[in-house]
Amino acid sequence: MSTSQTQRNAFIALFILAVIWSYNWILLKKAVHYIHPIPFVAWRTIFGSLTLMIIVGIKRPSNGIPPWRPTLLLGFGQTFLFNLTATMALMSGAAGKTTVLAYTMPFWTVLLSRMFLGEHLQHLQKWMVGLAAFGMVLVIQPWSLHGSLVSDLWALLSGLVWACSIIYTKRICMKHQIDALSLTAWQMFYGCLFTIALALLYPTPPTQWNETVIISTAFSALFGNALGWTLWMFALRNLPANTVGLNALLVPALAVLFSALQLGEIPHLMDTTGMIMIGIALYGISLKR
């Protein structure tokens, strides 16, 4: 497959991923009313990890098992810390707003990729970054933030953790020939161990098992984690880290839309204007890389 075709497929993967992950935030918000974030993260990562391990066992990647030390560290950040901080933020924060704050990740990614990977934005991308940043400001509306400060800090921390994981993934792939699916599965397996340990050690209220919790757990495990991170790794291996990070801005825009339809969080005119700006910026970024 040619490089251009591979990159086109990577952008298609990012779009599919955006739909999955944006709706996943809505389901997570519904579920945290009945289950504490710690056991919720544990159940999601357990089933997600099992699914990926079965797929890896069937496909048997030629590169074998990825090096355990960097993969363990990646799992601690990408699977354990990111999922934990994001879900904690949803306990008291609105789904749309939490998603937007978590997706400050692309801006951390641009900064970190320049510092650690030597990646530079081209001329058109610089303008699109500015447009995306302005659109994000309109969506976040930092002059009128409401809700829990703790929730906001959890969401921002999840964005920073995710950005660090992106940079670390790129560094791993630069040093080792690793199959994307294998790396995804093993980092999730290691991250799953951390979530299980925390769930066993940290006392939480009993879970109210119902249809909402079961559906949310299944969707998050199979689509949000297993399929989602596989698509993410594929895109990250075939596109610059800052491009992947900035294109992921489509997720909070869709999440705000879904939260309006599902949770009654109706966006105002300023929110809508910001989402349109983000969409235009994403299109511009994809034209010139």
Secondary structure per residue as TSV (DSSP state, phi and psi in degrees):
chain	resnum	aa	ss	phi	psi
A	1	M	-	360.0	134.2
A	2	S	-	-67.9	161.1
A	3	T	H	-62.7	-42.0
A	4	S	H	-64.1	-39.9
A	5	Q	H	-66.1	-40.1
A	6	T	H	-62.4	-41.6
A	7	Q	H	-68.4	-36.9
A	8	R	H	-62.4	-43.1
A	9	N	H	-62.4	-34.7
A	10	A	H	-65.4	-39.0
A	11	F	H	-69.6	-35.6
A	12	I	H	-63.7	-42.3
A	13	A	H	-60.1	-40.2
A	14	L	H	-64.6	-37.5
A	15	F	H	-67.3	-46.7
A	16	I	H	-59.4	-42.2
A	17	L	H	-61.8	-39.3
A	18	A	H	-61.6	-40.9
A	19	V	H	-65.2	-44.5
A	20	I	H	-64.3	-50.9
A	21	W	H	-69.9	-33.4
A	22	S	H	-66.2	-43.5
A	23	Y	H	-72.7	-27.4
A	24	N	H	-60.3	-36.4
A	25	W	H	-61.7	-36.8
A	26	I	H	-66.8	-44.4
A	27	L	H	-65.2	-39.2
A	28	L	H	-62.3	-42.6
A	29	K	H	-60.9	-40.8
A	30	K	H	-64.7	-39.3
A	31	A	H	-73.6	-32.9
A	32	V	T	-68.1	-6.3
A	33	H	T	-73.3	-20.0
A	34	Y	T	-120.2	-13.0
A	35	I	S	-141.9	137.1
A	36	H	-	-67.8	146.7
A	37	P	H	-55.4	-35.1
A	38	I	H	-66.0	-55.5
A	39	P	H	-65.9	-28.6
A	40	F	H	-63.4	-46.8
A	41	V	H	-61.8	-39.9
A	42	A	H	-61.7	-49.1
A	43	W	H	-62.6	-41.6
A	44	R	H	-63.4	-44.3
A	45	T	H	-74.3	-30.6
A	46	I	H	-61.8	-52.8
A	47	F	H	-69.8	-35.9
A	48	G	H	-64.2	-42.5
A	49	S	H	-65.6	-43.9
A	50	L	H	-60.4	-42.2
A	51	T	H	-61.2	-46.7
A	52	L	H	-67.0	-38.6
A	53	M	H	-64.0	-37.5
A	54	I	H	-64.3	-43.6
A	55	I	H	-63.6	-43.6
A	56	V	H	-62.2	-40.2
A	57	G	H	-63.2	-34.1
A	58	I	H	-74.9	-43.8
A	59	K	H	-78.4	-30.4
A	60	R	-	48.4	74.0
A	61	P	-	-55.5	141.4
A	62	S	T	-66.8	-27.0
A	63	N	T	-81.4	-3.7
A	64	G	-	72.5	-157.0
A	65	I	S	-78.4	131.5
A	66	P	-	-67.6	157.3
A	67	P	-	-55.0	130.8
A	68	W	H	-72.3	-35.3
A	69	R	H	-65.7	-53.8
A	70	P	H	-65.9	-32.1
A	71	T	H	-69.8	-36.7
A	72	L	H	-62.2	-44.2
A	73	L	H	-65.5	-39.3
A	74	L	H	-63.6	-42.5
A	75	G	I	-62.9	-37.2
A	76	F	I	-62.1	-40.5
A	77	G	I	-82.9	-55.0
A	78	Q	I	-72.8	-40.3
A	79	T	I	-92.8	-49.9
A	80	F	I	-76.9	-62.3
A	81	L	I	-66.5	-43.9
A	82	F	H	-63.4	-49.9
A	83	N	H	-63.4	-38.4
A	84	L	H	-66.5	-50.1
A	85	T	H	-65.4	-39.9
A	86	A	H	-65.2	-42.2
A	87	T	H	-71.8	-35.3
A	88	M	H	-61.3	-38.4
A	89	A	H	-63.2	-33.0
A	90	L	H	-73.6	-14.8
A	91	M	T	-59.5	-41.8
A	92	S	T	-122.9	-3.5
A	93	G	S	-103.2	152.6
A	94	A	-	-68.0	146.4
A	95	A	H	-60.4	-46.9
A	96	G	H	-63.3	-48.2
A	97	K	H	-65.2	-42.2
A	98	T	H	-60.5	-42.7
A	99	T	H	-61.2	-44.7
A	100	V	H	-61.6	-44.6
A	101	L	H	-66.4	-38.1
A	102	A	H	-64.7	-31.2
A	103	Y	T	-89.3	24.3
A	104	T	T	-71.2	-6.2
A	105	M	H	-46.8	-45.7
A	106	P	H	-59.4	-33.5
A	107	F	H	-73.8	-37.1
A	108	W	H	-63.5	-37.9
A	109	T	H	-63.9	-44.4
A	110	V	H	-58.9	-44.8
A	111	L	H	-65.0	-48.1
A	112	L	H	-69.8	-36.4
A	113	S	H	-66.6	-32.3
A	114	R	H	-70.3	-38.1
A	115	M	H	-74.2	-41.3
A	116	F	H	-110.3	-20.2
A	117	L	T	-114.3	-8.3
A	118	G	-	69.4	22.0
A	119	E	-	-84.6	139.3
A	120	H	-	-124.3	144.3
A	121	L	-	-78.7	137.0
A	122	Q	-	-80.9	173.2
A	123	H	H	-57.4	-50.9
A	124	L	H	-62.5	-39.6
A	125	Q	H	-61.2	-36.0
A	126	K	H	-62.2	-42.7
A	127	W	H	-65.4	-40.4
A	128	M	H	-68.4	-34.1
A	129	V	H	-62.5	-43.1
A	130	G	H	-62.7	-42.3
A	131	L	H	-65.0	-42.7
A	132	A	H	-64.0	-40.5
A	133	A	H	-62.6	-42.4
A	134	F	H	-65.4	-40.4
A	135	G	H	-63.1	-39.8
A	136	M	H	-64.0	-38.5
A	137	V	H	-62.0	-41.1
A	138	L	H	-65.5	-35.4
A	139	V	H	-74.1	-44.9
A	140	I	H	-71.2	-39.4
A	141	Q	-	51.1	64.9
A	142	P	G	-61.8	-17.3
A	143	W	G	-78.3	-9.4
A	144	S	G	-140.1	38.2
A	145	L	-	-65.6	138.5
A	146	H	-	-125.1	167.9
A	147	G	S	96.2	-168.7
A	148	S	-	-76.0	131.5
A	149	L	H	-65.2	-37.4
A	150	V	H	-60.8	-42.7
A	151	S	H	-60.8	-43.4
A	152	D	H	-61.3	-42.0
A	153	L	H	-67.7	-39.1
A	154	W	H	-60.2	-44.1
A	155	A	H	-65.1	-43.8
A	156	L	H	-64.2	-39.4
A	157	L	H	-63.8	-37.9
A	158	S	H	-62.8	-36.7
A	159	G	H	-64.9	-41.1
A	160	L	H	-67.5	-42.6
A	161	V	H	-60.7	-43.2
A	162	W	H	-63.1	-43.4
A	163	A	H	-61.0	-42.8
A	164	C	H	-61.2	-38.3
A	165	S	H	-65.9	-37.2
A	166	I	H	-61.3	-48.7
A	167	I	H	-63.2	-41.0
A	168	Y	H	-67.6	-37.1
A	169	T	H	-61.4	-44.0
A	170	K	H	-62.0	-39.0
A	171	R	H	-67.4	-38.5
A	172	I	H	-62.4	-46.5
A	173	C	H	-67.2	-26.3
A	174	M	H	-74.8	-27.5
A	175	K	H	-94.9	-25.3
A	176	H	S	-132.4	146.7
A	177	Q	-	-86.4	99.9
A	178	I	-	-126.3	135.8
A	179	D	-	-70.4	133.2
A	180	A	H	-60.3	-41.4
A	181	L	H	-65.2	-42.5
A	182	S	H	-63.6	-43.8
A	183	L	H	-63.2	-42.6
A	184	T	H	-60.6	-46.5
A	185	A	H	-64.5	-45.8
A	186	W	H	-73.2	-35.6
A	187	Q	H	-67.1	-34.9
A	188	M	H	-70.0	-34.9
A	189	F	H	-62.6	-47.4
A	190	Y	H	-64.7	-42.5
A	191	G	H	-63.3	-34.0
A	192	C	H	-61.6	-37.1
A	193	L	H	-62.6	-39.3
A	194	F	H	-65.9	-40.7
A	195	T	H	-67.1	-39.0
A	196	I	H	-64.5	-44.2
A	197	A	H	-60.2	-44.4
A	198	L	H	-66.4	-40.2
A	199	A	H	-63.7	-34.3
A	200	L	H	-76.1	-32.0
A	201	L	H	-90.5	-28.1
A	202	Y	S	-99.7	119.2
A	203	P	-	-70.8	130.9
A	204	T	-	-133.3	158.9
A	205	P	-	-61.5	152.4
A	206	P	-	-62.7	144.5
A	207	T	-	-77.3	137.3
A	208	Q	-	-94.9	89.0
A	209	W	-	-68.6	123.6
A	210	N	-	-150.6	-176.0
A	211	E	H	-61.0	-38.7
A	212	T	H	-62.8	-46.3
A	213	V	H	-65.9	-42.7
A	214	I	H	-65.5	-46.4
A	215	I	H	-64.5	-43.9
A	216	S	H	-62.9	-42.5
A	217	T	H	-64.7	-45.2
A	218	A	H	-64.9	-46.0
A	219	F	H	-63.2	-45.0
A	220	S	I	-64.8	-40.7
A	221	A	I	-69.1	-48.9
A	222	L	I	-81.0	-43.3
A	223	F	I	-99.1	-51.4
A	224	G	I	-64.1	-42.2
A	225	N	I	-94.2	-64.6
A	226	A	I	-61.1	-62.0
A	227	L	I	-70.5	-41.8
A	228	G	H	-58.8	-51.3
A	229	W	H	-70.6	-25.3
A	230	T	H	-66.4	-45.6
A	231	L	H	-62.5	-39.5
A	232	W	H	-62.9	-46.6
A	233	M	H	-64.0	-38.9
A	234	F	H	-61.9	-45.1
A	235	A	H	-65.7	-40.5
A	236	L	H	-68.0	-30.5
A	237	R	H	-75.1	-23.1
A	238	N	H	-114.1	0.8
A	239	L	S	-136.2	153.8
A	240	P	-	-58.0	148.6
A	241	A	H	-59.2	-40.6
A	242	N	H	-69.4	-32.1
A	243	T	H	-67.0	-44.7
A	244	V	H	-61.5	-45.6
A	245	G	H	-61.5	-43.6
A	246	L	H	-71.5	-36.1
A	247	N	H	-68.5	-24.1
A	248	A	T	-68.3	-8.4
A	249	L	T	-62.7	-15.5
A	250	L	H	-64.7	-28.2
A	251	V	H	-61.0	-52.9
A	252	P	H	-63.3	-31.7
A	253	A	H	-63.0	-44.9
A	254	L	H	-69.2	-36.0
A	255	A	H	-63.1	-39.4
A	256	V	H	-62.7	-40.4
A	257	L	H	-64.8	-47.6
A	258	F	H	-64.0	-37.6
A	259	S	H	-66.6	-30.6
A	260	A	H	-68.3	-40.9
A	261	L	H	-75.3	-38.2
A	262	Q	H	-95.3	-35.2
A	263	L	H	-113.7	-2.7
A	264	G	-	77.7	15.7
A	265	E	-	-85.7	86.8
A	266	I	-	-78.0	121.9
A	267	P	-	-73.4	144.1
A	268	H	-	-83.2	177.5
A	269	L	H	-57.6	-39.5
A	270	M	H	-65.2	-38.4
A	271	D	H	-61.9	-45.6
A	272	T	H	-62.7	-43.2
A	273	T	H	-60.3	-43.2
A	274	G	H	-62.6	-41.3
A	275	M	H	-66.0	-37.6
A	276	I	H	-64.3	-42.0
A	277	M	H	-61.4	-41.8
A	278	I	H	-62.8	-42.6
A	279	G	H	-61.6	-42.6
A	280	I	H	-63.2	-41.8
A	281	A	H	-63.5	-41.3
A	282	L	H	-62.0	-41.2
A	283	Y	H	-63.9	-42.5
A	284	G	H	-64.5	-39.0
A	285	I	H	-64.3	-37.1
A	286	S	H	-73.4	-19.7
A	287	L	H	-73.6	-35.2
A	288	K	-	-138.1	117.7
A	289	R	-	-119.3	360.0
